[in-house]
Amino acid sequence: MAQRFPAEFRWGTATSAHQVEGCNRNNDWWAFEQLPGRIRSGHRSGRACDWWRNAEADFDRMAELGLNAHRLSVEWSRLEPEPGRVDEASVRRYRQMLQGLRERGLEPMVTLHHFTLPLWVARQGGWENPKTVAWLGSHARRCAEWFGDLVDLWVTVNEPNVVAALGYLQGRHPPGVRNPVRAVRAIRHLLRAHAAAYRAVHEVQPAARVGIAHNLRPMDPARAEHRGDRWVASWHANWFNWMWLDVLHTGAWHGLLGPGQVAECVGTLDFVGVNYYTRDRVRFAPWAPHAAFGLHGPTPGAPVSDQGYGEIYPEGLVRVLREVWARYRRPVFVTENGLPDAADRWRPRFLVEHVGAVARALSDGVPVLGYYHWSLVDNFEWQDGWNLRFGLFGLDPDTQRRWARPSARVYARICAARGLPAEFLGGTDREGPWDSIEDF
Ligand code: IFM
C-alpha cells in the first residue's frame, strides 16, 4: 500500500541566493571568500549555479521532477546595493524568476535573509548593530510590496542559530568572531529582526503566512547513563534548538546571560520551518570551555554522510516534528532536509526514510504542510566550498554541466505518487529498487 500525503502537500526543493545565483559581489560572504584560509580548498562561490542568468533551466528540471513548490531566497545586497537605493533591474529579475516558478506550477516560498548581509550593513556592524533590525524590516516590507502578488509564503531569517554559532562563536562564517558577549548581542538582534520582518510583511500582505527556518538537531548524550553527558546534551539542545523558538512563542528569553524579555517577538510565527539534517551525540568535556564543555559527534557505527557532515538519522526528523508541534502548536514545513553525498550512495534511501518520517509525523497529527529537499543541484556550501555535494543533480561549476543522480529519479517517483509509492515501502537495502529506475 502506498503512503499518501494530503493533496495540497508541497513537494519542493530549497536553495539560497548566494549559493546558486553567482557573482553576488556586494555582500559579506563574497568579501569573506576572498580572505585566505576562510573557505576550504580556497574555493569561491564565483558563478555558483548561474541562476542570476539562467535559473529557468533549473526550474524546468524541477517541473520535470514533478515538484509543486520551491523555496529560494532573495539577495538583499542586489535589491538594496546601497542604503536606501533600490536596484530596479534586480526587482525585475526576481519578479521574472518568481513568475517563472508560478508558470511551471511551482509555488514559491521566499526567504528574506539567508546568511548574507549587504556590505553596507556588514560594515556598520551587521547583527551587532541594533539598526539592522529596522533595516531588515524595511527590506521585508519592500519585498512584500514588490513580490506579494506572487508570494504567499515567507521565511524571515534562515537558521539564526547557525548565524550565531558559526559567525559569532566559532568564527567560521562572517564576521568570523569568537566571542560569547558579541554573540548574545547578535542573537537579540536576529530575533528582533525576525519580528520586524514578520510584522512588515503582514502590514503589506495581511493574508501572507510568515515563519522562520530553524536548524534543529537532536542532541543525545554520548553515554546514556553519564550525568555530565546528559546535562551538557540538554544544555546544548536548549541553546541551539529551543531557546530561539521559545522566545518567538513566549517573548521570554533564557539566554546565555540569564532571563529577559524580547517582547516584540511574541506570536510572530505563522508556521515553523524545520531544517533537519542530523543529530549529535554529546560528550561532557570539562577541559573544553571553548566547546561549551561538550564535544559533538555521531553515534559510533552509524552511517555518516560525506566528510563527516553528520549521522544519517531519519528518526530525528520525526522527533523534531513532534516536539515542535507539542511545544508551539503551529503548522510546520520541512524547509530543508538533505545530505552531502557526491556518489549518491545514501541519498535514495535517505529520501525515502525521511519522507517516511514526515508520514509518521502526519499520522501522529502533526500538521506538516510541505517537504523541501536541500537541494536541487550541487551548490556553494559556504565554508566548505564545493567540497560537499547536496544536489539531486550533480554540477560541474566550471562548465555548468549537470547530471541527474539516481536520487532525482527517486524523488520524481515520490512526487508523482504524491507520497511514498508501494515499491519504496519495506525495502531498506542500500541498493533498493531505485537502481532499476530509468532515466527521464
Ligand atoms: O547549505 C546549507 C544551507 O544554506 C543552510 N542549511 C544547511 C545547508 C547544508 O549545510
Boltz pocket constraint, residues with backbone or C-beta under 6 A from the ligand:
constraints:
  - pocket:
      binder: B
      contacts: [[A, 16], [A, 19], [A, 159], [A, 275], [A, 336], [A, 374], [A, 380], [A, 381], [A, 390]]
      max_distance: 6.0
